[in-house]
Amino acid sequence: MDREHVKGAADKAKGAIKQGAGKLTGDKEMETGGKVDKAKGSAHNAAGDVKDLARDAADAVTK
């Protein structure tokens, strides 16, 4: 697990909280912000997955 995965998990958690709070209070802007944060988290996770695959491929080549 690298920094991208950690950032992704943090952004997803923050987004879920903001989205839930926005729904609860009827604040559409906050709810949308939460969705954006969750999307950022997914992007960070995808970037982390790519880095992991590249690292694994490099390790396989050097063995």
C-alpha positions in Angstrom: 0.0 0.0 0.0 1.4 3.4 -1.0 0.5 7.0 -0.4 -2.0 7.0 -3.3 -4.1 4.3 -1.6 -3.9 6.1 1.8 -5.0 9.4 0.1 -7.8 7.5 -1.7 -9.1 6.0 1.5 -9.0 9.4 3.2 -10.8 11.2 0.4 -13.4 8.5 0.1 -14.1 8.7 3.9 -14.2 12.5 3.8 -16.5 12.4 0.8 -18.9 10.0 2.4 -19.2 12.1 5.5 -19.7 15.3 3.5 -22.2 13.6 1.2 -24.2 12.2 4.2 -24.1 15.6 6.0 -25.3 17.3 2.8 -28.2 14.9 2.4 -29.1 15.2 6.1 -29.2 19.0 6.0 -30.5 19.4 2.5 -27.3 21.2 1.4 -26.9 20.1 -2.2 -23.6 21.9 -2.5 -22.1 19.9 0.4 -23.6 16.7 -1.0 -22.0 17.4 -4.4 -18.7 18.2 -2.7 -18.8 14.8 -1.0 -19.4 13.1 -4.3 -16.4 14.9 -5.8 -14.2 13.9 -2.9 -15.3 10.3 -3.2 -14.4 10.4 -6.9 -11.0 11.9 -6.1 -10.5 9.0 -3.7 -11.4 6.5 -6.4 -8.9 8.2 -8.7 -6.1 8.0 -6.1 -6.9 4.3 -5.5 -6.6 3.7 -9.3 -3.3 5.5 -9.4 -2.1 3.4 -6.5 -3.1 0.2 -8.3 -1.2 1.3 -11.4 1.9 2.1 -9.3 1.6 -1.3 -7.6 1.3 -3.1 -11.0 4.3 -1.2 -12.3 6.3 -2.0 -9.2 5.4 -5.7 -9.4 6.3 -5.8 -13.1 9.7 -4.2 -12.4 10.3 -6.6 -9.6 9.5 -9.6 -11.9 11.9 -8.3 -14.6 14.8 -7.9 -12.1 14.4 -11.4 -10.6 
